[in-house]
Amino acid sequence: MSAPRLERLRSLVAAQPDDPRARYFLATELFRAGDWEGAAEHFGVFIGLSGGDDGAAYRSLGASLERLGRREEAAEAYRSGIASALGHGHEGLAEELRGLLELLEG
């Protein structure tokens, strides 16, 4: 990820704060950069805006929260992701999230 790309995404979110796609793209880039706090913030906003099929965002939110040491919040994100995935027919993603939850709760 380049700094200019990240700045363009930040500018896009600033200009269109209610655009779920902009939030998702920024959250993904922040996650790749290891900015767990920023990624968690923007994945959370994305989930609130998306209103739908967001199991993958819950997976990334949970992983970000885990890396921040916020285990209970991460577990809740994984549980919500499982419900979302199952609600949209994504059994494979639900299974992956179950595995992450099991590892977390070990």
A tleap script that builds the chain and sets N, CA, C and O, in Angstrom:
source leaprc.protein.ff14SB
mol = sequence {
  NMET SER ALA PRO ARG LEU GLU ARG LEU ARG
  SER LEU VAL ALA ALA GLN PRO ASP ASP PRO
  ARG ALA ARG TYR PHE LEU ALA THR GLU LEU
  PHE ARG ALA GLY ASP TRP GLU GLY ALA ALA
  GLU HIE PHE GLY VAL PHE ILE GLY LEU SER
  GLY GLY ASP ASP GLY ALA ALA TYR ARG SER
  LEU GLY ALA SER LEU GLU ARG LEU GLY ARG
  ARG GLU GLU ALA ALA GLU ALA TYR ARG SER
  GLY ILE ALA SER ALA LEU GLY HIE GLY HIE
  GLU GLY LEU ALA GLU GLU LEU ARG GLY LEU
  LEU GLU LEU LEU GLU CGLY
}
set mol.1.N position { 0.838 -1.164 0.000 }
set mol.1.CA position { 0.000 0.000 0.000 }
set mol.1.C position { 0.886 1.231 0.000 }
set mol.1.O position { 1.883 1.292 0.719 }
set mol.2.N position { 0.521 2.195 -0.799 }
set mol.2.CA position { 1.283 3.426 -0.852 }
set mol.2.C position { 0.596 4.481 0.017 }
set mol.2.O position { -0.620 4.458 0.206 }
set mol.3.N position { 1.397 5.394 0.533 }
set mol.3.CA position { 0.845 6.486 1.333 }
set mol.3.C position { -0.147 7.322 0.535 }
set mol.3.O position { -1.190 7.703 1.068 }
set mol.4.N position { 0.153 7.622 -0.748 }
set mol.4.CA position { -0.835 8.388 -1.516 }
set mol.4.C position { -2.183 7.670 -1.651 }
set mol.4.O position { -3.235 8.308 -1.606 }
set mol.5.N position { -2.149 6.354 -1.815 }
set mol.5.CA position { -3.406 5.594 -1.922 }
set mol.5.C position { -4.203 5.705 -0.624 }
set mol.5.O position { -5.413 5.928 -0.648 }
set mol.6.N position { -3.530 5.551 0.486 }
set mol.6.CA position { -4.199 5.646 1.776 }
set mol.6.C position { -4.784 7.045 1.968 }
set mol.6.O position { -5.904 7.186 2.461 }
set mol.7.N position { -4.050 8.055 1.589 }
set mol.7.CA position { -4.559 9.428 1.715 }
set mol.7.C position { -5.752 9.671 0.803 }
set mol.7.O position { -6.688 10.374 1.184 }
set mol.8.N position { -5.731 9.098 -0.399 }
set mol.8.CA position { -6.888 9.224 -1.291 }
set mol.8.C position { -8.123 8.572 -0.665 }
set mol.8.O position { -9.227 9.111 -0.742 }
set mol.9.N position { -7.926 7.420 -0.053 }
set mol.9.CA position { -9.056 6.743 0.585 }
set mol.9.C position { -9.566 7.531 1.787 }
set mol.9.O position { -10.775 7.618 2.003 }
set mol.10.N position { -8.663 8.098 2.562 }
set mol.10.CA position { -9.086 8.943 3.692 }
set mol.10.C position { -9.886 10.147 3.185 }
set mol.10.O position { -10.900 10.521 3.775 }
set mol.11.N position { -9.428 10.739 2.106 }
set mol.11.CA position { -10.138 11.881 1.526 }
set mol.11.C position { -11.512 11.468 1.017 }
set mol.11.O position { -12.485 12.206 1.173 }
set mol.12.N position { -11.592 10.298 0.414 }
set mol.12.CA position { -12.870 9.791 -0.078 }
set mol.12.C position { -13.851 9.603 1.078 }
set mol.12.O position { -15.020 9.975 0.969 }
set mol.13.N position { -13.378 9.029 2.179 }
set mol.13.CA position { -14.243 8.829 3.345 }
set mol.13.C position { -14.653 10.174 3.942 }
set mol.13.O position { -15.797 10.347 4.360 }
set mol.14.N position { -13.727 11.117 3.980 }
set mol.14.CA position { -14.070 12.444 4.502 }
set mol.14.C position { -15.141 13.112 3.643 }
set mol.14.O position { -16.030 13.787 4.163 }
set mol.15.N position { -15.055 12.923 2.342 }
set mol.15.CA position { -16.020 13.530 1.425 }
set mol.15.C position { -17.356 12.790 1.415 }
set mol.15.O position { -18.406 13.394 1.199 }
set mol.16.N position { -17.308 11.471 1.650 }
set mol.16.CA position { -18.516 10.644 1.587 }
set mol.16.C position { -18.554 9.705 2.797 }
set mol.16.O position { -18.423 8.492 2.634 }
set mol.17.N position { -18.730 10.242 3.996 }
set mol.17.CA position { -18.637 9.420 5.204 }
set mol.17.C position { -19.684 8.307 5.313 }
set mol.17.O position { -19.497 7.351 6.066 }
set mol.18.N position { -20.775 8.429 4.570 }
set mol.18.CA position { -21.826 7.399 4.631 }
set mol.18.C position { -21.764 6.399 3.490 }
set mol.18.O position { -22.691 5.610 3.308 }
set mol.19.N position { -20.686 6.423 2.722 }
set mol.19.CA position { -20.515 5.470 1.616 }
set mol.19.C position { -19.865 4.204 2.178 }
set mol.19.O position { -18.686 4.224 2.529 }
set mol.20.N position { -20.613 3.112 2.266 }
set mol.20.CA position { -20.035 1.901 2.862 }
set mol.20.C position { -18.831 1.364 2.094 }
set mol.20.O position { -17.901 0.831 2.699 }
set mol.21.N position { -18.838 1.498 0.778 }
set mol.21.CA position { -17.705 0.994 -0.005 }
set mol.21.C position { -16.426 1.747 0.329 }
set mol.21.O position { -15.362 1.141 0.460 }
set mol.22.N position { -16.525 3.059 0.466 }
set mol.22.CA position { -15.348 3.860 0.820 }
set mol.22.C position { -14.804 3.417 2.174 }
set mol.22.O position { -13.593 3.284 2.351 }
set mol.23.N position { -15.701 3.190 3.121 }
set mol.23.CA position { -15.280 2.727 4.460 }
set mol.23.C position { -14.592 1.366 4.380 }
set mol.23.O position { -13.570 1.131 5.026 }
set mol.24.N position { -15.170 0.477 3.577 }
set mol.24.CA position { -14.597 -0.872 3.464 }
set mol.24.C position { -13.211 -0.819 2.834 }
set mol.24.O position { -12.287 -1.478 3.312 }
set mol.25.N position { -13.061 -0.051 1.780 }
set mol.25.CA position { -11.757 0.053 1.126 }
set mol.25.C position { -10.715 0.640 2.067 }
set mol.25.O position { -9.586 0.153 2.124 }
set mol.26.N position { -11.088 1.693 2.812 }
set mol.26.CA position { -10.147 2.294 3.759 }
set mol.26.C position { -9.814 1.306 4.868 }
set mol.26.O position { -8.646 1.154 5.226 }
set mol.27.N position { -10.811 0.638 5.412 }
set mol.27.CA position { -10.572 -0.338 6.479 }
set mol.27.C position { -9.632 -1.439 6.014 }
set mol.27.O position { -8.737 -1.849 6.752 }
set mol.28.N position { -9.831 -1.914 4.797 }
set mol.28.CA position { -8.988 -2.970 4.259 }
set mol.28.C position { -7.546 -2.510 4.114 }
set mol.28.O position { -6.624 -3.258 4.440 }
set mol.29.N position { -7.339 -1.303 3.636 }
set mol.29.CA position { -5.978 -0.775 3.483 }
set mol.29.C position { -5.322 -0.561 4.845 }
set mol.29.O position { -4.134 -0.836 5.009 }
set mol.30.N position { -6.078 -0.077 5.812 }
set mol.30.CA position { -5.536 0.101 7.155 }
set mol.30.C position { -5.164 -1.241 7.769 }
set mol.30.O position { -4.145 -1.356 8.450 }
set mol.31.N position { -5.993 -2.259 7.526 }
set mol.31.CA position { -5.698 -3.605 8.020 }
set mol.31.C position { -4.388 -4.107 7.416 }
set mol.31.O position { -3.534 -4.641 8.124 }
set mol.32.N position { -4.241 -3.933 6.114 }
set mol.32.CA position { -3.014 -4.369 5.434 }
set mol.32.C position { -1.783 -3.652 5.977 }
set mol.32.O position { -0.687 -4.212 6.010 }
set mol.33.N position { -1.980 -2.405 6.402 }
set mol.33.CA position { -0.878 -1.604 6.920 }
set mol.33.C position { -0.589 -1.899 8.395 }
set mol.33.O position { 0.383 -1.391 8.955 }
set mol.34.N position { -1.434 -2.719 9.019 }
set mol.34.CA position { -1.237 -3.043 10.429 }
set mol.34.C position { -1.764 -1.984 11.376 }
set mol.34.O position { -1.405 -1.970 12.553 }
set mol.35.N position { -2.612 -1.098 10.879 }
set mol.35.CA position { -3.253 -0.090 11.729 }
set mol.35.C position { -4.546 -0.698 12.257 }
set mol.35.O position { -5.628 -0.462 11.719 }
set mol.36.N position { -4.410 -1.486 13.323 }
set mol.36.CA position { -5.546 -2.264 13.836 }
set mol.36.C position { -6.645 -1.368 14.382 }
set mol.36.O position { -7.828 -1.658 14.207 }
set mol.37.N position { -6.264 -0.287 15.041 }
set mol.37.CA position { -7.260 0.634 15.591 }
set mol.37.C position { -8.071 1.268 14.462 }
set mol.37.O position { -9.301 1.293 14.511 }
set mol.38.N position { -7.382 1.772 13.460 }
set mol.38.CA position { -8.074 2.390 12.326 }
set mol.38.C position { -8.929 1.391 11.569 }
set mol.38.O position { -10.053 1.699 11.173 }
set mol.39.N position { -8.392 0.193 11.368 }
set mol.39.CA position { -9.149 -0.846 10.665 }
set mol.39.C position { -10.410 -1.202 11.444 }
set mol.39.O position { -11.492 -1.297 10.865 }
set mol.40.N position { -10.277 -1.400 12.751 }
set mol.40.CA position { -11.443 -1.746 13.567 }
set mol.40.C position { -12.503 -0.650 13.501 }
set mol.40.O position { -13.694 -0.934 13.377 }
set mol.41.N position { -12.064 0.591 13.585 }
set mol.41.CA position { -13.005 1.715 13.526 }
set mol.41.C position { -13.784 1.702 12.211 }
set mol.41.O position { -15.012 1.789 12.211 }
set mol.42.N position { -13.079 1.597 11.110 }
set mol.42.CA position { -13.749 1.705 9.815 }
set mol.42.C position { -14.523 0.445 9.434 }
set mol.42.O position { -15.545 0.542 8.753 }
set mol.43.N position { -14.061 -0.741 9.856 }
set mol.43.CA position { -14.878 -1.937 9.634 }
set mol.43.C position { -16.176 -1.834 10.430 }
set mol.43.O position { -17.239 -2.219 9.943 }
set mol.44.N position { -16.088 -1.313 11.655 }
set mol.44.CA position { -17.289 -1.136 12.464 }
set mol.44.C position { -18.286 -0.187 11.811 }
set mol.44.O position { -19.486 -0.460 11.784 }
set mol.45.N position { -17.788 0.924 11.288 }
set mol.45.CA position { -18.671 1.874 10.602 }
set mol.45.C position { -19.253 1.230 9.347 }
set mol.45.O position { -20.441 1.376 9.062 }
set mol.46.N position { -18.411 0.519 8.600 }
set mol.46.CA position { -18.902 -0.162 7.399 }
set mol.46.C position { -20.066 -1.085 7.741 }
set mol.46.O position { -21.096 -1.070 7.067 }
set mol.47.N position { -19.901 -1.881 8.780 }
set mol.47.CA position { -20.950 -2.835 9.162 }
set mol.47.C position { -22.246 -2.094 9.486 }
set mol.47.O position { -23.333 -2.542 9.121 }
set mol.48.N position { -22.124 -0.975 10.163 }
set mol.48.CA position { -23.312 -0.189 10.470 }
set mol.48.C position { -23.991 0.399 9.245 }
set mol.48.O position { -25.207 0.593 9.230 }
set mol.49.N position { -23.209 0.677 8.229 }
set mol.49.CA position { -23.749 1.272 7.007 }
set mol.49.C position { -24.208 0.243 5.988 }
set mol.49.O position { -25.114 0.509 5.198 }
set mol.50.N position { -23.588 -0.929 6.002 }
set mol.50.CA position { -23.809 -1.881 4.908 }
set mol.50.C position { -25.201 -2.483 4.911 }
set mol.50.O position { -25.808 -2.663 3.856 }
set mol.51.N position { -25.701 -2.789 6.081 }
set mol.51.CA position { -27.034 -3.342 6.188 }
set mol.51.C position { -27.234 -4.669 5.486 }
set mol.51.O position { -28.337 -4.978 5.036 }
set mol.52.N position { -26.165 -5.462 5.389 }
set mol.52.CA position { -26.371 -6.705 4.673 }
set mol.52.C position { -25.298 -7.730 4.861 }
set mol.52.O position { -24.908 -8.054 5.982 }
set mol.53.N position { -24.837 -8.226 3.782 }
set mol.53.CA position { -23.920 -9.356 3.703 }
set mol.53.C position { -22.517 -8.902 4.118 }
set mol.53.O position { -21.712 -8.515 3.270 }
set mol.54.N position { -22.228 -8.951 5.415 }
set mol.54.CA position { -20.985 -8.375 5.913 }
set mol.54.C position { -20.170 -9.337 6.774 }
set mol.54.O position { -19.416 -8.900 7.644 }
set mol.55.N position { -20.312 -10.626 6.544 }
set mol.55.CA position { -19.558 -11.617 7.315 }
set mol.55.C position { -18.056 -11.451 7.192 }
set mol.55.O position { -17.332 -11.613 8.174 }
set mol.56.N position { -17.575 -11.129 5.992 }
set mol.56.CA position { -16.133 -10.943 5.799 }
set mol.56.C position { -15.635 -9.727 6.565 }
set mol.56.O position { -14.519 -9.740 7.084 }
set mol.57.N position { -16.441 -8.684 6.642 }
set mol.57.CA position { -16.049 -7.500 7.415 }
set mol.57.C position { -15.984 -7.837 8.909 }
set mol.57.O position { -15.097 -7.361 9.617 }
set mol.58.N position { -16.914 -8.650 9.378 }
set mol.58.CA position { -16.850 -9.086 10.777 }
set mol.58.C position { -15.574 -9.887 11.041 }
set mol.58.O position { -14.970 -9.756 12.106 }
set mol.59.N position { -15.165 -10.710 10.083 }
set mol.59.CA position { -13.921 -11.478 10.230 }
set mol.59.C position { -12.743 -10.526 10.408 }
set mol.59.O position { -11.924 -10.716 11.307 }
set mol.60.N position { -12.653 -9.519 9.570 }
set mol.60.CA position { -11.552 -8.568 9.661 }
set mol.60.C position { -11.658 -7.693 10.903 }
set mol.60.O position { -10.644 -7.352 11.511 }
set mol.61.N position { -12.872 -7.328 11.279 }
set mol.61.CA position { -13.070 -6.569 12.513 }
set mol.61.C position { -12.588 -7.396 13.698 }
set mol.61.O position { -11.861 -6.894 14.555 }
set mol.62.N position { -12.992 -8.657 13.748 }
set mol.62.CA position { -12.567 -9.534 14.843 }
set mol.62.C position { -11.059 -9.677 14.904 }
set mol.62.O position { -10.472 -9.626 15.985 }
set mol.63.N position { -10.427 -9.855 13.753 }
set mol.63.CA position { -8.970 -9.998 13.721 }
set mol.63.C position { -8.287 -8.719 14.195 }
set mol.63.O position { -7.288 -8.780 14.911 }
set mol.64.N position { -8.814 -7.571 13.804 }
set mol.64.CA position { -8.250 -6.293 14.255 }
set mol.64.C position { -8.370 -6.167 15.771 }
set mol.64.O position { -7.416 -5.794 16.454 }
set mol.65.N position { -9.549 -6.481 16.280 }
set mol.65.CA position { -9.782 -6.380 17.722 }
set mol.65.C position { -8.898 -7.351 18.500 }
set mol.65.O position { -8.394 -7.016 19.571 }
set mol.66.N position { -8.714 -8.549 17.959 }
set mol.66.CA position { -7.806 -9.509 18.601 }
set mol.66.C position { -6.414 -8.931 18.727 }
set mol.66.O position { -5.794 -9.022 19.787 }
set mol.67.N position { -5.916 -8.337 17.657 }
set mol.67.CA position { -4.562 -7.779 17.648 }
set mol.67.C position { -4.429 -6.606 18.611 }
set mol.67.O position { -3.326 -6.277 19.048 }
set mol.68.N position { -5.549 -5.980 18.938 }
set mol.68.CA position { -5.542 -4.895 19.918 }
set mol.68.C position { -5.712 -5.413 21.347 }
set mol.68.O position { -5.701 -4.636 22.301 }
set mol.69.N position { -5.869 -6.740 21.485 }
set mol.69.CA position { -6.058 -7.329 22.806 }
set mol.69.C position { -7.475 -7.209 23.331 }
set mol.69.O position { -7.707 -7.424 24.521 }
set mol.70.N position { -8.410 -6.878 22.490 }
set mol.70.CA position { -9.812 -6.696 22.872 }
set mol.70.C position { -10.569 -7.984 22.554 }
set mol.70.O position { -11.400 -8.035 21.647 }
set mol.71.N position { -10.256 -9.015 23.325 }
set mol.71.CA position { -10.713 -10.374 23.047 }
set mol.71.C position { -12.235 -10.531 23.091 }
set mol.71.O position { -12.805 -11.195 22.226 }
set mol.72.N position { -12.893 -9.941 24.069 }
set mol.72.CA position { -14.353 -10.093 24.172 }
set mol.72.C position { -15.043 -9.452 22.975 }
set mol.72.O position { -15.990 -10.015 22.425 }
set mol.73.N position { -14.576 -8.288 22.576 }
set mol.73.CA position { -15.154 -7.623 21.398 }
set mol.73.C position { -14.873 -8.428 20.130 }
set mol.73.O position { -15.719 -8.516 19.241 }
set mol.74.N position { -13.682 -9.009 20.057 }
set mol.74.CA position { -13.342 -9.847 18.901 }
set mol.74.C position { -14.273 -11.054 18.838 }
set mol.74.O position { -14.773 -11.405 17.769 }
set mol.75.N position { -14.501 -11.686 19.986 }
set mol.75.CA position { -15.394 -12.847 20.022 }
set mol.75.C position { -16.795 -12.458 19.564 }
set mol.75.O position { -17.433 -13.205 18.822 }
set mol.76.N position { -17.271 -11.310 19.994 }
set mol.76.CA position { -18.595 -10.858 19.591 }
set mol.76.C position { -18.641 -10.579 18.088 }
set mol.76.O position { -19.638 -10.875 17.430 }
set mol.77.N position { -17.560 -10.007 17.547 }
set mol.77.CA position { -17.504 -9.767 16.099 }
set mol.77.C position { -17.565 -11.092 15.342 }
set mol.77.O position { -18.273 -11.202 14.341 }
set mol.78.N position { -16.829 -12.094 15.813 }
set mol.78.CA position { -16.867 -13.397 15.148 }
set mol.78.C position { -18.258 -14.020 15.233 }
set mol.78.O position { -18.741 -14.593 14.257 }
set mol.79.N position { -18.902 -13.909 16.393 }
set mol.79.CA position { -20.259 -14.460 16.534 }
set mol.79.C position { -21.240 -13.753 15.576 }
set mol.79.O position { -22.059 -14.396 14.920 }
set mol.80.N position { -21.135 -12.445 15.516 }
set mol.80.CA position { -22.002 -11.694 14.603 }
set mol.80.C position { -21.699 -12.063 13.155 }
set mol.80.O position { -22.607 -12.142 12.327 }
set mol.81.N position { -20.442 -12.285 12.857 }
set mol.81.CA position { -20.053 -12.693 11.514 }
set mol.81.C position { -20.614 -14.052 11.140 }
set mol.81.O position { -21.031 -14.269 10.002 }
set mol.82.N position { -20.623 -14.961 12.095 }
set mol.82.CA position { -21.201 -16.290 11.847 }
set mol.82.C position { -22.676 -16.151 11.487 }
set mol.82.O position { -23.147 -16.745 10.518 }
set mol.83.N position { -23.400 -15.358 12.282 }
set mol.83.CA position { -24.827 -15.165 12.022 }
set mol.83.C position { -25.050 -14.516 10.651 }
set mol.83.O position { -25.941 -14.918 9.903 }
set mol.84.N position { -24.239 -13.520 10.338 }
set mol.84.CA position { -24.376 -12.852 9.038 }
set mol.84.C position { -24.078 -13.815 7.889 }
set mol.84.O position { -24.815 -13.867 6.905 }
set mol.85.N position { -23.006 -14.563 8.024 }
set mol.85.CA position { -22.622 -15.509 6.971 }
set mol.85.C position { -23.717 -16.552 6.750 }
set mol.85.O position { -24.091 -16.841 5.614 }
set mol.86.N position { -24.221 -17.105 7.838 }
set mol.86.CA position { -25.277 -18.112 7.707 }
set mol.86.C position { -26.541 -17.508 7.108 }
set mol.86.O position { -27.230 -18.157 6.321 }
set mol.87.N position { -26.844 -16.276 7.477 }
set mol.87.CA position { -28.028 -15.601 6.962 }
set mol.87.C position { -27.962 -15.316 5.471 }
set mol.87.O position { -28.982 -15.069 4.826 }
set mol.88.N position { -26.750 -15.352 4.931 }
set mol.88.CA position { -26.588 -15.093 3.505 }
set mol.88.C position { -26.071 -16.316 2.739 }
set mol.88.O position { -25.611 -16.206 1.602 }
set mol.89.N position { -26.156 -17.478 3.385 }
set mol.89.CA position { -25.817 -18.723 2.702 }
set mol.89.C position { -24.331 -18.970 2.501 }
set mol.89.O position { -23.943 -19.692 1.583 }
set mol.90.N position { -23.499 -18.382 3.346 }
set mol.90.CA position { -22.050 -18.555 3.227 }
set mol.90.C position { -21.536 -19.503 4.313 }
set mol.90.O position { -20.879 -19.075 5.262 }
set mol.91.N position { -21.836 -20.771 4.166 }
set mol.91.CA position { -21.467 -21.765 5.182 }
set mol.91.C position { -19.949 -21.845 5.359 }
set mol.91.O position { -19.469 -21.996 6.483 }
set mol.92.N position { -19.194 -21.745 4.272 }
set mol.92.CA position { -17.737 -21.818 4.367 }
set mol.92.C position { -17.170 -20.689 5.210 }
set mol.92.O position { -16.285 -20.918 6.034 }
set mol.93.N position { -17.661 -19.487 5.015 }
set mol.93.CA position { -17.218 -18.348 5.813 }
set mol.93.C position { -17.639 -18.525 7.267 }
set mol.93.O position { -16.870 -18.216 8.178 }
set mol.94.N position { -18.846 -19.017 7.489 }
set mol.94.CA position { -19.311 -19.263 8.858 }
set mol.94.C position { -18.397 -20.262 9.552 }
set mol.94.O position { -18.063 -20.091 10.724 }
set mol.95.N position { -17.995 -21.299 8.837 }
set mol.95.CA position { -17.104 -22.307 9.413 }
set mol.95.C position { -15.738 -21.688 9.751 }
set mol.95.O position { -15.165 -21.969 10.804 }
set mol.96.N position { -15.238 -20.860 8.861 }
set mol.96.CA position { -13.965 -20.176 9.129 }
set mol.96.C position { -14.071 -19.310 10.389 }
set mol.96.O position { -13.167 -19.307 11.225 }
set mol.97.N position { -15.161 -18.589 10.513 }
set mol.97.CA position { -15.368 -17.746 11.684 }
set mol.97.C position { -15.512 -18.579 12.961 }
set mol.97.O position { -15.024 -18.184 14.020 }
set mol.98.N position { -16.173 -19.720 12.860 }
set mol.98.CA position { -16.260 -20.624 14.020 }
set mol.98.C position { -14.869 -21.049 14.472 }
set mol.98.O position { -14.573 -21.085 15.666 }
set mol.99.N position { -14.019 -21.371 13.498 }
set mol.99.CA position { -12.642 -21.767 13.817 }
set mol.99.C position { -11.882 -20.646 14.507 }
set mol.99.O position { -11.170 -20.892 15.481 }
set mol.100.N position { -12.020 -19.423 14.020 }
set mol.100.CA position { -11.362 -18.282 14.643 }
set mol.100.C position { -11.875 -18.062 16.058 }
set mol.100.O position { -11.099 -17.752 16.962 }
set mol.101.N position { -13.167 -18.221 16.250 }
set mol.101.CA position { -13.760 -18.070 17.577 }
set mol.101.C position { -13.243 -19.147 18.523 }
set mol.101.O position { -12.920 -18.856 19.675 }
set mol.102.N position { -13.161 -20.374 18.052 }
set mol.102.CA position { -12.628 -21.469 18.884 }
set mol.102.C position { -11.196 -21.187 19.295 }
set mol.102.O position { -10.837 -21.377 20.457 }
set mol.103.N position { -10.372 -20.736 18.361 }
set mol.103.CA position { -8.982 -20.408 18.687 }
set mol.103.C position { -8.908 -19.299 19.713 }
set mol.103.O position { -8.095 -19.350 20.636 }
set mol.104.N position { -9.744 -18.311 19.557 }
set mol.104.CA position { -9.748 -17.179 20.487 }
set mol.104.C position { -10.164 -17.604 21.886 }
set mol.104.O position { -9.561 -17.198 22.879 }
set mol.105.N position { -11.196 -18.422 21.947 }
set mol.105.CA position { -11.733 -18.823 23.245 }
set mol.105.C position { -11.000 -20.005 23.862 }
set mol.105.O position { -11.156 -20.307 25.045 }
set mol.106.N position { -10.181 -20.679 23.018 }
set mol.106.CA position { -9.342 -21.806 23.361 }
set mol.106.C position { -9.519 -22.358 24.678 }
set mol.106.O position { -8.840 -23.319 25.041 }
savepdb mol mol.pdb
quit
